[in-house]
Amino acid sequence: MEVQGEILKPERRFQGVAVSPGIARGLAWIHRAEEETAPHYHIREEEVAAELRRFEVALLKTRLQIQEMQSRISDSVGSSDAGIFDAHLLVVEDRTVIDEVVRTIKRDRLNVEAVFAQVTGRYIKVLGEIDDPYLRERAVDIHDVCRRVMRNLSGKENREWTEAGESHVLISHNLTPSDTAQLNRRFVLGFATDVGSKTSHTAIMARSLNIPAVVALHDISEDVASGDFVLLDGYNGLVILNPSPETLQHYSVLEAQKGEIEQELRALRETECKTPDGRHITLSANIEMPDDVPLVLNSGAEGVGLFRTEFFYINRLDLPDEELQYAAYRSVVEKLVPDSVIVRTLDLGGDKIMSSLNLPTEMNPFLGWRAIRFCLERVDVFKTQLRAILRASAHGNVRIMYPMISGVDEVRRANAILEECRQELRREGKPFAEKIEVGAMIEIPSAALSADLIAPEVDFFSIGTNDLIQYSIAVDRLNEHIAYLYEPTHPAIVRLIRMVVDAGHAHKIWIGVCGEMAGDVVLTPLLLGLGVDELSTGFAHVPRVKRAVQSLNLSVCLKLVDEIKNIDSPTAIYAACEKVAREYYADLL
């Protein structure tokens, strides 16, 4: 193509994962991280004390640098986002790692750089191979801290982030959380990386800093050169190299429309999540830690539909005690009164890291000793958490939810242990709410198929669609070779959700959805038509889901479900859902 004598380069599109919304256009600037190579040499016995002292000084210096960075982030975007670096502090304070480094230096007479790289490298490798994306991304946090420690050991300065001194779209193989925290927002229009996920701390930082970002683009850092003109679409996960005039015009219109929509969505914060014909849908938010509460309040959510509690147990030398957990649960509950907080009990096991428990390695951890199975065996750990949750219920509206239930017997056993905790607290004179709702996560096909048997034992169901889809279709959605088989609109999934809803309503209990389906506005008409009472999603999705619900009459959703009941194609079912969504809120798509 030629314009006024100038030959335009062909447009190329790279599809990745959108992690921070917005559109950026400008010249690319390629960042290549410098990796620290650890020297490897033996030391004499009389040099061991000095080597340990070097290690201690490097850790102390690293801790001070992280705290200084926390302070800067807290001042600029808020304390909740600065809390991301608490995980970094845990790394430099982790006695398991520190003690192993010290023992190895004394035993093998090796320099600290070599030993530290060896020990932390093993942790990074284990975390990097975990199927859970949230925990896998913690490997990036550890790598970030280790790189800082290594520079301090070598005597090199931990240089502040260096970048082009003009506006640009940053492209890199990967960015660590501290890299992202140090980006100069005056110049960085957006960033794109070869690797990464929505759950990474880098992604969280990008959203907090309002920097459009796309990750998981594979080899974009090799395919694009500094100085190339690119357009980054943080809504759809696209990076466009050499965008055509038509593409630029399209995105100019899109930016104007998005601005209007975002303003409208912000105005929905205090409105009720109800269809025009009067069907109220409870719209809650999912959280990872107590610092997420301000984001829940700002989103307009009705409390917390899923409080993941695993962070209490990660990267710890010892188990979290009752008082620590009670204080954390209470802080969340009190801030959200009168809305409810659903606390999911411990969902860790052989596939995730709990260094304090020395769990065995399993061949197939996702089908192994984890979640409720682990808690029913380690009653001491389970009771500590249940007691803390019960005590927090004295300060607000708390509900308890058991994960990975496969049948009614597990619910009965868990409820029996919960009753033991109630009796203990009564004898000790510690207050708690006598009436507290207890629910089961339906994320295993056996639980969905026996929902009518489980329903009499609980007060609600929450359908964890991520795992329900994965287990039902036997597909690892993180495996790029078969990810296309991960289909939320598979007829089997639609039928299972309907089965769970019908069984629950027959026993007069309410049904929620807390997986990714809950935040997909294309699927909102389907879930409402299937009879779901509650949706719990990431706080960023809450305004969009609320707008979708407020745009849909329940009769339209029921008609959709009736129309698709005999459709055998997941693609066709999705298309039918999308048709309804486009008819009633095309601007959200």
Secondary structure, 3 states (H helix, E strand, C coil): CEECCEECCCCEEEECEEEECCEEEEEEEEECCCCCCCCCCECCHHHHHHHHHHHHHHHHHHHHHHHHHHHHHHHHHCHHHHHHHHHHHHHHHCHHHHHHHHHHHHHHCECHHHHHHHHHHHHHHHHHCCCCHHHHCHHHHHHHHHHHHHHHHHCCCCCCCCCCCCCEEEEECCCCHHHHHCCCCCCEEEEEECCCCCCCHHHHHHHHCCCCEEECCCCHHHHCCCCCEEEEECCCCEEEECCCHHHHHHHHHHHHHHHHHHHHHHCCCCCCCECCCCCECEEEEEECCHHHHHHHHHHCCCCEEEECCHHHCCCCCCCCCHHHHHHHHHHHHHHHCCCEEEEECCCCECCCCCCCCCCCCCCCHHHCCEHHHHHHHCHHHHHHHHHHHHHHHHHCEEEEEECCCCCHHHHHHHHHHHHHHHHHHHHHCCCCCCCCEEEEEECCHHHHHCHHHHHHHCCEEEECHHHHHHHHHCCCCCCCCCHHHCCCCCHHHHHHHHHHHHHHHHCCCEEEECCHHHHCCCCHHHHHHCCCCEEEEEHHHHHHHHHHHHHCCHHHHHHHHHHHCCCCCHHHHHHHHHHHHHHHHHHHC
